[in-house]
């Protein structure tokens, strides 16, 4: 199943940035399409004013995903660690999270549903891991407790 495939004609209207400015921080991240039609999540994470993260999220009508077990991310990074996040409903306050490290080469990162742990505001919750039944939002987040610029190029996000 294709969750999102980036190309020159991609509708980016359901992608939104959320940075630590919501808590007084000064980080700044955006997602856009480059000339090749790839999604580019880039910006700068600042630790000023207790900041430290940047996130982009994509929300969509809830999908039944119980026939799948794995999220596949086709992307190229900058050697930094990112998080991929899933929400079962846009009303959920928690997300299911998996961290992944990038390289400067194109890779397909595979994240088993069962490895995604529940988290709220960076704190793990005492709940079961992602049940893999419904999905209504996906997100990329960078927050490595470091001041850093970042760039993540994304070709597509799939389920298998």
Secondary structure, 3 states (H helix, E strand, C coil): CEEEECCCCCCCCCEEEEEHHHHCCCCEEEEEECCCCCEEEEEEECCHHHCCCEEEEEEEEEEECCCCCEEEEEEECCCCEEEEEEECCCCCCCEEEEEEECCCCCEEEEEEHHHCEEEECCEECCCCCCCCCEEEEEEEEECCCCCEEEEEEEEEEEEC
